[in-house]
Structure formats: C-alpha cells, structure tokens
Amino acid sequence: MLWGALMTGPAHAQSDPVEEPETVEDAPIVEDAPIAAPTDEDLAEPGDPSAVEDPLSPYRTSFDTLAERAIGTASKPVAFNWRRTNVQIAATGSFPFELNNFNSLRGGALVRLPTQRTMVEFGLVYAEVWDTPSSELLAFTPYRQPGRPSRLEVDFALGLPLAEGVVTTFPGFFPAVQLVFNAYGGFRYLVYPNAFAFMQPDQVIGAIFSPTLSELEIDNLDEARLASMQVDRGRYGLLLGFGNDVYFEQGLFLSPRMMLAVPLLAPATQTELLWWADFSISLGMAF
C-alpha cells in the first residue's frame, strides 16, 4: 500500500487534469493555410528558357500590327539630283526634217526650270533656211513647195520623267552619270520680223494672236522666201517626242531629243506642213 501510494501520489500531484469536450461541436477548429497555385516558374523544368522572364517582352508587337505600319523607306542611288537645282541653262541646236527640198538649221538658248515631277523649258531659237540643189532646180519650174523662211522661234516644252537611274559609261574611266528618259510635249511659235513691215500697231497686235499669217504678212515675206518656196501660213504648232537627259556629277548635262509635229491645230493654222520631225541636242549647266 505504501509503495503504491508513493508511486501514484507524485504523479497525480504533477499532472494537470485534461478536460475533454463534451461534444464534437465544442472541439476547437484549426483552419488550414491557403495553398498557392503553382506558377510557370515552379512548373518549368531546369534549363527551360521560359523559366527566365524575357526583358524584351514589353516591347514586342504582333505581326498583324506591324504589317499595318510603315517599317521604313527605301533610298535610290543618285549620281546627280537634278530636282534640287534651281535653274538650268543650255545652248541648243536642231535639224528640222520638214519633208521638203529646203535645208533648215536651228540654234539658240534654253532655260529649264526643274520641279519634283516635271521639267519646264523656255527657248529662243533662230532658224536659218537655205536652198539645196533640188530646190534650185525646182525654181526653174512653175511648181512651188510649202516652206518657212528664216525666222525666230519661241519654244515652250514640258518634260515628264518616265525612267531614270545611275548608269556607267564607255570608256570605263568616265564617271557614272544620271540618265533620265523623258516624254516631251512642246508648243512652237514662229516670229517673222520682216512680216510686220508697213503694218499699223493694231494690225501687228492682231497678227501676233492670229493662228495664221495674214495676206499682208505673206506679201511682206515675198522677198525673204526662197525662189521655189511657197510661204506656209501656220504661225504655231504642237510637238510630241522623247529625249534623254545625261547629267554629270558637276552639273553638266547633255540632252538629245527627237520631236514630231502633231497636226492637231492644222485646221486653225492652215498649215500645209503636217508631219515633220525635229532632232535637237542641248548642252548646258545646272545650277
């Protein structure tokens, strides 16, 4: 009994009584900590590139968006930029083929004003006309050919560049040049100074705006015409053609051209020289 008391007494003295809940509802509720969803980095395997955030991702743009934008501009090689010049001055000469027995040669000056899309030209030219052996023999017959005596000509032309680029030349030591292929439309006005002789000022003004030469002008040109020539009545006309502009790096340019008369105004001018051609070449400097 004493041994049992000694063994059980201290145990009951040191332990606290534990109260058990009478029902299940009285038991304390322990809440579980929320479990976070795994991220891409947690699921990525070691060495996977997706595990490292891409620093350029904020700057990426979809292809559909890029396709609607201007990505860039393309430049073209230019040996000489003629569009940036202010004015171009040239000496010009030409040989008209009027399809008659007379020889004609033209010489004068051109002023060219370039724009971004066109080339505007103004020219003042003197045309010299002389006989050939055929026209001299024709003078001994009663037949006469339509022609134009020596005269001044005022030219207005508009050039439209159709193609251009940098080309190499022959011989090879020549520098590359800028080649421009142009389509031209021109208006040519003929001035016969001798035709205004013995005319009143109002008659001169009326003759300047008339598309045909008056009878008085024809009579005044009788001494200026060649022996086998019948003076053509047309005062102006239209020309169409093509030509090249060859620009060197220093601004020097060479411009050969072929123009063809178009008789659209023939009913008004009463000209008998319907179809004829004019081959010209100009040499000048662009500033």
C-alpha positions as CSV (number, residue, x, y, z in Angstrom):
1,M,0.0,0.0,0.0
2,L,2.8,2.4,0.9
3,W,4.7,1.5,-2.3
4,G,1.5,2.1,-4.3
5,A,0.9,5.5,-2.6
6,L,4.5,6.5,-3.3
7,M,4.2,5.6,-7.0
8,T,0.8,7.2,-7.6
9,G,0.9,10.2,-5.3
10,P,3.6,12.3,-7.1
11,A,2.1,11.5,-10.5
12,H,-1.3,12.9,-9.5
13,A,0.4,15.9,-7.9
14,Q,2.5,16.9,-11.0
15,S,-0.1,16.3,-13.8
16,D,-3.0,18.8,-14.6
17,P,-6.4,17.4,-15.3
18,V,-7.3,17.5,-19.0
19,E,-10.9,18.5,-19.9
20,E,-12.3,16.6,-22.8
21,P,-15.0,18.3,-24.9
22,E,-18.4,17.0,-24.2
23,T,-19.5,17.1,-27.9
24,V,-17.8,17.3,-31.3
25,E,-19.1,20.9,-31.9
26,D,-17.2,22.1,-28.8
27,A,-13.9,20.9,-30.3
28,P,-11.6,23.8,-31.5
29,I,-11.5,24.3,-35.3
30,V,-8.0,24.6,-36.8
31,E,-8.0,26.4,-40.2
32,D,-5.7,25.1,-42.9
33,A,-3.3,27.7,-44.5
34,P,-4.2,28.5,-48.2
35,I,-2.2,26.7,-50.8
36,A,-0.8,29.0,-53.5
37,A,-1.3,27.9,-57.1
38,P,2.0,26.9,-58.8
39,T,3.5,29.4,-61.2
40,D,5.1,28.9,-64.6
41,E,8.5,29.2,-63.0
42,D,7.6,26.5,-60.5
43,L,6.3,24.1,-63.2
44,A,9.2,24.8,-65.6
45,E,11.9,22.3,-65.7
46,P,15.5,23.2,-65.0
47,G,17.1,24.7,-68.2
48,D,13.8,25.7,-69.7
49,P,14.1,29.1,-71.4
50,S,10.5,30.0,-70.3
51,A,11.7,29.9,-66.7
52,V,13.6,33.2,-67.2
53,E,11.5,36.3,-67.9
54,D,12.2,37.9,-71.4
55,P,13.2,41.5,-70.8
56,L,12.1,42.4,-74.4
57,S,8.5,41.1,-73.9
58,P,7.1,44.6,-73.1
59,Y,8.4,45.8,-76.4
60,R,7.1,43.1,-78.7
61,T,4.4,43.8,-81.2
62,S,2.2,41.4,-83.1
63,F,2.8,40.8,-86.8
64,D,-0.6,42.0,-87.7
65,T,0.1,45.3,-86.1
66,L,3.5,45.6,-87.8
67,A,2.0,44.8,-91.2
68,E,-0.2,47.9,-91.0
69,R,2.7,50.2,-90.2
70,A,5.4,51.8,-92.4
71,I,8.5,49.8,-91.4
72,G,10.9,52.0,-93.4
73,T,11.7,53.8,-96.6
74,A,14.0,52.7,-99.5
75,S,16.5,55.1,-101.0
76,K,17.7,55.1,-104.6
77,P,21.2,55.9,-105.8
78,V,21.6,59.2,-107.5
79,A,24.7,60.5,-109.3
80,F,23.3,64.0,-109.7
81,N,20.0,65.2,-108.1
82,W,18.6,67.4,-110.9
83,R,15.4,68.0,-108.9
84,R,17.3,70.1,-106.3
85,T,18.7,72.5,-108.9
86,N,17.2,76.0,-109.2
87,V,17.7,76.6,-112.9
88,Q,19.4,75.0,-115.9
89,I,20.8,77.0,-118.9
90,A,21.8,75.3,-122.2
91,A,22.7,76.0,-125.7
92,T,20.7,74.1,-128.2
93,G,20.8,73.2,-131.9
94,S,18.5,71.2,-134.1
95,F,17.9,70.0,-137.6
96,P,14.3,70.0,-138.7
97,F,13.1,67.5,-141.3
98,E,10.2,69.4,-142.9
99,L,9.9,66.9,-145.8
100,N,10.6,69.4,-148.5
101,N,13.6,70.4,-150.6
102,F,14.9,73.1,-148.3
103,N,17.6,72.9,-145.6
104,S,16.9,74.3,-142.1
105,L,19.2,74.6,-139.1
106,R,18.3,76.0,-135.7
107,G,20.4,77.4,-132.9
108,G,19.6,79.2,-129.7
109,A,19.3,79.0,-125.9
110,L,17.1,77.2,-123.4
111,V,16.2,78.0,-119.8
112,R,15.0,74.9,-117.9
113,L,13.1,75.0,-114.6
114,P,13.0,71.6,-112.8
115,T,10.3,70.6,-110.4
116,Q,9.8,67.4,-108.4
117,R,7.8,65.7,-111.3
118,T,8.4,67.8,-114.4
119,M,10.9,69.9,-116.4
120,V,9.6,73.2,-117.7
121,E,11.5,74.7,-120.7
122,F,11.6,78.1,-122.4
123,G,13.7,78.6,-125.6
124,L,14.5,81.3,-128.1
125,V,15.9,79.9,-131.3
126,Y,16.9,81.3,-134.7
127,A,16.1,79.1,-137.7
128,E,18.2,79.6,-140.9
129,V,16.8,78.2,-144.2
130,W,18.7,77.9,-147.4
131,D,18.5,76.2,-150.8
132,T,19.5,72.8,-151.9
133,P,20.3,71.6,-155.5
134,S,16.8,70.2,-155.7
135,S,15.1,73.4,-154.6
136,E,17.3,75.4,-157.0
137,L,16.2,73.2,-159.9
138,L,12.6,73.4,-158.7
139,A,12.8,77.2,-159.1
140,F,13.0,76.8,-162.9
141,T,9.6,75.1,-162.9
142,P,6.2,76.5,-162.2
143,Y,5.9,74.3,-159.1
144,R,6.4,75.6,-155.6
145,Q,6.8,73.8,-152.2
146,P,5.4,74.8,-148.9
147,G,8.2,76.0,-146.6
148,R,9.1,78.6,-143.9
149,P,11.6,81.4,-144.5
150,S,14.4,82.2,-142.0
151,R,12.7,83.2,-138.7
152,L,12.8,83.4,-134.9
153,E,11.1,80.6,-132.9
154,V,9.8,80.7,-129.3
155,D,9.6,77.2,-127.7
156,F,7.7,76.1,-124.7
157,A,8.1,72.5,-123.6
158,L,7.1,70.3,-120.7
159,G,9.1,67.2,-119.9
160,L,7.8,64.2,-117.8
161,P,10.5,61.8,-116.5
162,L,9.5,58.2,-117.3
163,A,12.6,56.4,-116.1
164,E,15.9,57.3,-114.5
165,G,18.9,55.8,-112.8
166,V,22.7,55.8,-112.4
167,V,24.5,54.3,-115.4
168,T,28.1,53.5,-116.2
169,T,29.7,54.9,-119.4
170,F,32.1,53.9,-122.0
171,P,35.1,54.2,-121.8
172,G,35.3,52.9,-118.3
173,F,37.3,55.8,-116.8
174,F,34.4,58.1,-117.4
175,P,32.4,58.6,-114.1
176,A,28.9,57.3,-113.6
177,V,26.1,59.6,-114.8
178,Q,22.5,60.2,-114.0
179,L,20.3,59.2,-117.0
180,V,16.7,60.5,-117.3
181,F,14.3,59.3,-120.0
182,N,11.7,62.0,-120.7
183,A,8.5,62.3,-122.6
184,Y,8.0,65.9,-124.0
185,G,5.1,68.0,-125.2
186,G,6.0,71.3,-126.9
187,F,4.5,74.4,-128.3
188,R,6.4,76.3,-131.0
189,Y,5.6,79.9,-132.0
190,L,7.1,81.4,-135.2
191,V,8.1,85.0,-135.5
192,Y,8.9,86.6,-138.9
193,P,10.3,90.1,-138.1
194,N,10.0,91.1,-141.8
195,A,6.3,90.2,-141.9
196,F,5.3,93.2,-139.8
197,A,6.7,95.8,-142.2
198,F,4.3,98.6,-143.2
199,M,1.7,97.4,-140.6
200,Q,-0.1,99.6,-138.1
201,P,0.2,98.8,-134.4
202,D,-3.3,97.4,-134.2
203,Q,-2.5,95.2,-137.2
204,V,0.6,93.9,-135.5
205,I,-1.2,93.1,-132.3
206,G,-3.9,91.3,-134.2
207,A,-1.3,89.3,-136.3
208,I,0.5,88.2,-133.1
209,F,-2.6,86.4,-131.8
210,S,-3.8,85.1,-135.1
211,P,-3.0,81.4,-135.8
212,T,-2.4,82.1,-139.5
213,L,-0.3,84.6,-141.4
214,S,-2.3,87.4,-143.0
215,E,-2.2,88.3,-146.7
216,L,-0.1,91.4,-145.8
217,E,2.4,89.3,-144.0
218,I,2.6,86.9,-146.9
219,D,3.3,89.8,-149.2
220,N,6.0,91.2,-146.9
221,L,7.7,87.8,-146.8
222,D,7.9,87.6,-150.6
223,E,11.5,88.9,-150.6
224,A,12.5,86.7,-147.7
225,R,11.3,83.4,-149.2
226,L,13.4,81.2,-151.4
227,A,12.7,81.1,-155.1
228,S,10.9,77.8,-155.1
229,M,9.2,78.3,-151.8
230,Q,5.5,78.9,-151.0
231,V,5.3,80.5,-147.6
232,D,3.4,78.3,-145.2
233,R,0.6,80.1,-143.3
234,G,1.0,78.4,-140.0
235,R,2.2,80.6,-137.1
236,Y,2.5,77.9,-134.4
237,G,2.1,74.2,-133.8
238,L,2.4,71.3,-131.4
239,L,5.2,68.7,-131.0
240,L,5.5,65.5,-129.1
241,G,8.5,63.4,-128.5
242,F,11.1,61.7,-126.3
243,G,14.6,62.5,-125.1
244,N,17.3,61.8,-122.6
245,D,19.0,64.0,-120.1
246,V,22.5,62.9,-119.2
247,Y,23.7,64.6,-116.0
248,F,27.3,64.5,-114.9
249,E,28.3,64.9,-111.2
250,Q,29.5,68.5,-111.7
251,G,26.1,69.6,-113.1
252,L,27.0,69.5,-116.8
253,F,24.2,67.8,-118.8
254,L,23.7,66.7,-122.4
255,S,20.1,66.4,-123.8
256,P,19.4,64.7,-127.2
257,R,15.8,64.8,-128.3
258,M,13.5,63.7,-131.1
259,M,10.2,65.6,-131.6
260,L,7.4,65.0,-134.1
261,A,4.9,67.7,-135.2
262,V,1.3,66.7,-134.5
263,P,-1.2,68.5,-136.8
264,L,-3.9,68.9,-134.2
265,L,-4.0,72.6,-134.8
266,A,-3.8,72.4,-138.6
267,P,-7.4,73.3,-139.2
268,A,-6.9,76.6,-137.3
269,T,-3.4,77.4,-138.6
270,Q,-4.0,76.3,-142.2
271,T,-0.5,74.8,-142.4
272,E,0.5,72.5,-145.2
273,L,3.4,71.1,-143.3
274,L,1.5,68.5,-141.4
275,W,4.0,65.8,-140.4
276,W,7.7,66.7,-139.8
277,A,10.4,65.9,-137.3
278,D,13.0,67.9,-135.4
279,F,16.1,66.3,-133.9
280,S,17.9,68.5,-131.4
281,I,20.7,68.3,-128.9
282,S,21.4,70.7,-126.0
283,L,24.4,71.2,-123.8
284,G,24.2,73.1,-120.6
285,M,24.8,73.5,-116.9
286,A,22.6,73.0,-113.9
287,F,22.8,75.5,-111.0
